[in-house]
Amino acid sequence: MPLTNKPVFPANRHDLYEQHGYSAAIQSGDLLFVSGQVGSREDGSPEPDFRKQVTLAFNNLKAVLAAADCTIDDIVDVTTFHTDPEHQFETIMDVKSTVFDQAPYPNWTAIGVNWLAGFDFEIKVIARIPAKV
């Protein structure tokens, strides 16, 4: 039986999904592929304070996960994008340690980039959707 891909959106979806024409996540079988989440406010604009932007990106990620009945604990793989990794890394690690606060930790790849559409941090993940009992 072929897998069906199902789009997933958080309850309070922000304007970026409509502005740029993409889904917050796609469920395929028991996997959830979450699009890059940024520290956007409700209107889709970037949060200017970097620490708050990273925190908001994680909060936006949690909202997408919740829409698929997942949590941070269901994440298998993380990719983050950074516009200035050398100067941002300490702040990112500080925020990350409050989200992923105990082992086992997911895989993580960090990539330095020169443009994120006005943002300075983006996180995309793959999660396994828990079986419903």
C-alpha positions in Angstrom: 0.0 0.0 0.0 1.6 3.4 -1.0 2.2 6.0 1.7 0.1 9.1 1.6 1.8 12.4 2.5 -0.4 14.5 4.7 0.4 18.2 5.4 0.5 19.3 9.0 0.0 22.8 10.3 0.0 24.2 13.9 -3.3 25.6 15.3 -2.0 29.2 15.1 -0.2 29.0 11.8 1.8 32.0 10.9 1.7 34.0 7.7 5.0 32.6 6.3 3.3 29.3 5.2 0.9 31.3 3.0 3.4 33.9 1.9 5.9 31.3 0.6 3.6 28.4 -0.2 4.9 25.5 1.9 3.6 23.2 4.6 4.8 23.3 8.2 5.4 19.6 8.1 4.6 16.5 6.0 3.5 13.3 7.7 4.6 10.2 5.7 3.8 7.0 7.4 5.1 7.2 10.9 7.6 9.9 10.1 7.1 13.7 10.4 9.3 15.9 8.2 9.2 19.4 9.7 10.0 22.4 7.5 12.6 24.8 8.8 11.1 26.8 11.7 12.3 30.3 12.3 11.8 32.8 15.1 8.9 34.5 13.5 6.2 36.4 15.2 2.5 35.8 14.4 2.7 38.2 11.4 5.7 36.2 10.0 8.2 38.9 10.7 11.6 38.1 12.4 12.0 38.5 16.1 14.9 41.1 16.3 16.5 39.9 19.6 18.6 36.8 18.7 18.1 34.8 21.9 14.3 35.4 21.7 14.4 34.5 17.9 16.1 31.1 18.7 13.6 30.5 21.6 10.7 31.4 19.4 12.0 29.1 16.6 12.0 26.2 19.1 8.5 27.2 20.3 7.2 27.3 16.7 8.8 23.8 16.2 7.0 22.5 19.3 3.7 23.8 17.9 4.2 22.0 14.7 5.2 18.8 16.5 2.1 19.1 18.7 -0.1 19.3 15.6 1.1 15.8 14.7 0.8 14.5 18.3 4.6 14.6 18.7 6.9 16.2 21.2 10.6 17.1 21.3 11.3 13.6 22.6 10.1 12.1 19.2 12.7 14.0 17.2 15.3 11.8 15.5 17.3 14.2 13.4 17.9 18.0 13.7 19.4 20.3 11.1 20.0 24.0 12.1 21.1 26.9 9.9 23.0 29.9 11.3 23.9 33.2 9.6 26.9 33.8 12.0 27.7 30.5 13.7 30.9 31.7 15.3 29.2 34.4 17.3 25.8 32.8 17.7 26.8 29.3 18.8 27.0 30.0 22.5 23.5 31.4 22.6 22.1 28.6 20.4 23.7 26.0 22.7 22.3 27.7 25.8 18.7 27.7 24.4 19.1 24.2 22.9 20.2 22.8 26.3 16.8 23.9 27.8 14.9 22.1 25.0 17.0 18.9 24.8 17.8 18.7 28.4 18.7 15.0 28.7 20.1 12.1 26.8 19.5 10.5 24.4 19.8 13.5 22.2 18.8 13.5 18.5 21.3 13.6 15.7 22.2 17.2 14.9 23.9 18.9 12.0 24.6 22.7 12.1 25.2 24.6 8.9 26.5 28.1 8.4 24.6 30.1 5.7 24.6 33.6 4.4 20.9 34.2 4.1 17.7 33.1 5.9 15.1 35.6 4.5 15.8 38.1 7.3 16.2 35.5 10.1 19.4 34.4 11.8 18.5 30.9 12.9 16.4 28.1 11.4 15.7 24.5 12.7 14.2 21.6 10.7 13.7 18.1 12.1 12.5 14.6 11.4 10.5 13.0 14.1 8.9 9.6 14.5 5.2 9.8 15.2 4.3 7.7 18.3 2.0 4.8 17.7 -1.5 5.4 19.0 -2.6 2.8 21.5 
